[in-house]
């Protein structure tokens, strides 16, 4: 993961057996700390050295004191 598509940082977690919300698939949960508020981060998911999700991104929420306008936040599941 990182602030550009070139990534730059890594984080590894043991693979979980299945997700709590449904029995099909594999759950990947990785906790990242020290992220900057209001910043786009790129990431790629690999399992056993095989890329299972190409590079994509997420945006961290703004800092609590940021007075800019925010209407809503959407978090989705690609279902892949």
Rosetta silent file (secondary structure, phi, psi, omega in degrees, C-alpha in Angstrom):
SEQUENCE: XXXXXXXXXXXXXXXXXXXXXXXXXXXXXXXXXXXXXXXXXXXXXXXXXXXXXXXXXXXXXXXXXXXXXXXXXXXXXXXX
SCORE:     score description
SCORE:     0.000 S_00000001
   1 L     0.000  161.819  178.434    0.000    0.000    0.000 S_00000001
   2 E   173.836 -179.831 -176.271    1.048    3.593   -0.370 S_00000001
   3 L   -89.154    5.643  173.591    0.042    7.066   -1.527 S_00000001
   4 L  -139.119  162.711  178.345    0.824    6.331   -5.191 S_00000001
   5 L   -60.836  -14.185  176.229    0.124    3.360   -7.474 S_00000001
   6 L   -74.496   -8.993  178.702    3.794    2.398   -6.981 S_00000001
   7 L    66.010 -114.183  178.146    2.743    1.422   -3.398 S_00000001
   8 L   118.978  -24.524  178.759    5.923    1.309   -1.268 S_00000001
   9 L  -124.677  156.082  177.630    4.769   -0.308    1.993 S_00000001
  10 L  -131.389  156.139  176.459    3.686   -3.841    2.860 S_00000001
  11 L  -149.866  129.996 -179.643    1.625   -5.437    5.589 S_00000001
  12 L  -117.868  142.897  177.295    1.006   -9.181    6.049 S_00000001
  13 L  -138.344  149.202  174.889   -1.725  -10.940    8.010 S_00000001
  14 L   -63.813  148.241 -179.311   -2.607  -14.629    8.370 S_00000001
  15 L   -78.015  134.240  177.498   -5.385  -15.749    6.057 S_00000001
  16 L   -87.733  155.757 -177.282   -8.787  -16.309    7.680 S_00000001
  17 L   -69.388  -51.298 -179.362  -10.930  -19.346    6.832 S_00000001
  18 L  -156.074  165.760 -179.510  -14.175  -17.673    5.854 S_00000001
  19 L   -83.066  152.154  177.517  -16.129  -14.456    6.297 S_00000001
  20 L   -70.537  -24.981 -177.420  -18.686  -13.988    9.052 S_00000001
  21 L  -102.302   69.162 -179.598  -21.222  -12.702    6.487 S_00000001
  22 L   117.388  154.417 -173.361  -21.598  -15.766    4.267 S_00000001
  23 L   -97.641  -18.112 -177.876  -19.779  -19.014    3.823 S_00000001
  24 L   -84.039  147.874  173.813  -18.259  -18.638    0.354 S_00000001
  25 L    91.913 -175.231 -179.831  -14.884  -17.049   -0.230 S_00000001
  26 L  -125.232  138.861 -179.573  -11.976  -16.025    1.928 S_00000001
  27 L   -92.659  130.876  175.454  -11.885  -13.097    4.309 S_00000001
  28 L  -119.024  115.902  179.070   -8.924  -10.711    4.104 S_00000001
  29 L  -129.976  120.724 -178.676   -8.643   -8.247    6.965 S_00000001
  30 L  -130.658  124.997  178.958   -5.563   -6.076    7.376 S_00000001
  31 L   -92.711  124.937  177.334   -5.288   -3.272    9.917 S_00000001
  32 L  -110.323  135.061  179.021   -3.248   -0.256    8.793 S_00000001
  33 L  -120.219  162.904  176.724   -2.150    2.350   11.322 S_00000001
  34 L    74.941   19.458  179.789   -0.574    5.785   11.008 S_00000001
  35 L   -77.810  149.876 -178.944   -2.567    6.778    7.922 S_00000001
  36 L   -87.165  133.145  178.190   -2.999   10.472    7.156 S_00000001
  37 L   -59.551  146.475  175.612   -6.566   11.872    7.244 S_00000001
  38 L    64.402   32.382 -174.893   -8.102   12.854    3.900 S_00000001
  39 L  -122.397  139.527  174.763   -5.526   10.925    1.886 S_00000001
  40 E   -82.949  129.004  175.949   -5.907    8.502   -1.022 S_00000001
  41 E  -119.669  134.389  177.149   -4.069    5.206   -0.442 S_00000001
  42 E   -98.265  147.733  177.218   -3.466    2.594   -3.125 S_00000001
  43 E  -150.457  161.850  177.203   -3.239   -1.109   -2.311 S_00000001
  44 E  -138.656  139.734 -178.364   -2.947   -4.528   -3.927 S_00000001
  45 E  -105.240  125.160  176.425   -3.992   -7.849   -2.396 S_00000001
  46 E  -124.415  143.686  174.539   -1.751  -10.904   -2.725 S_00000001
  47 E  -127.743  122.628 -178.186   -2.215  -14.385   -1.279 S_00000001
  48 L    52.976   39.768  176.957    0.767  -16.754   -1.204 S_00000001
  49 L    80.990    0.768 -179.637    2.619  -14.477   -3.625 S_00000001
  50 E  -107.380  127.120  178.604   -0.240  -14.417   -6.165 S_00000001
  51 E   -70.135  119.908  179.416   -2.007  -11.106   -6.843 S_00000001
  52 E  -108.179   -9.525  172.485   -5.722  -11.718   -6.218 S_00000001
  53 E  -146.976  121.074 -179.790   -6.818   -8.074   -6.499 S_00000001
  54 E   -62.695  166.075 -178.480   -5.123   -5.581   -8.782 S_00000001
  55 E   -57.665  128.272  176.632   -4.046   -2.202   -7.423 S_00000001
  56 E  -140.024 -170.276 -176.111   -7.027   -0.115   -6.306 S_00000001
  57 E  -146.192  165.832  170.222   -7.472    2.621   -3.730 S_00000001
  58 E  -140.460  161.513  179.461   -9.423    3.948   -0.761 S_00000001
  59 E  -116.491  128.250  175.697   -9.662    7.411    0.781 S_00000001
  60 L   -73.520  153.862  177.733   -9.233    7.962    4.520 S_00000001
  61 L   -67.481  155.725  178.397  -11.795   10.137    6.292 S_00000001
  62 L   -69.740  163.276  176.729  -10.917   13.750    6.942 S_00000001
  63 L   -64.791  151.859 -176.948   -9.613   14.899   10.319 S_00000001
  64 L   -56.919  -35.144 -177.703  -12.271   15.632   12.958 S_00000001
  65 L   -85.060   -1.778 -178.979  -11.550   19.386   12.880 S_00000001
  66 L   -70.712  120.595 -175.417  -11.784   19.687    9.085 S_00000001
  67 L   -93.632    7.912  177.745  -14.714   22.035    8.378 S_00000001
  68 L   -64.812  163.382 -178.160  -15.035   21.212    4.675 S_00000001
  69 L   -79.961  131.868  173.394  -18.326   19.899    3.331 S_00000001
  70 L  -136.704  122.325 -176.930  -18.875   16.145    3.330 S_00000001
  71 L   -88.173  -42.824 -179.629  -22.246   14.780    2.327 S_00000001
  72 L  -166.579  165.757  175.519  -21.730   11.032    2.818 S_00000001
  73 L  -124.403  135.675 -179.669  -19.236    8.175    2.764 S_00000001
  74 L  -119.576  131.757  174.259  -19.789    4.967    0.793 S_00000001
  75 L  -122.779  128.813 -175.801  -18.064    1.653    1.452 S_00000001
  76 L  -127.847  170.361  178.845  -18.829   -1.181   -0.972 S_00000001
  77 L  -122.751  120.930 -178.923  -18.152   -4.829   -1.712 S_00000001
  78 L   -71.234  -17.562  177.854  -17.172   -5.777   -5.243 S_00000001
  79 L    69.834   29.367 -179.399  -18.421   -9.323   -4.645 S_00000001
  80 L  -108.927    0.000    0.000  -15.413  -10.959   -6.264 S_00000001
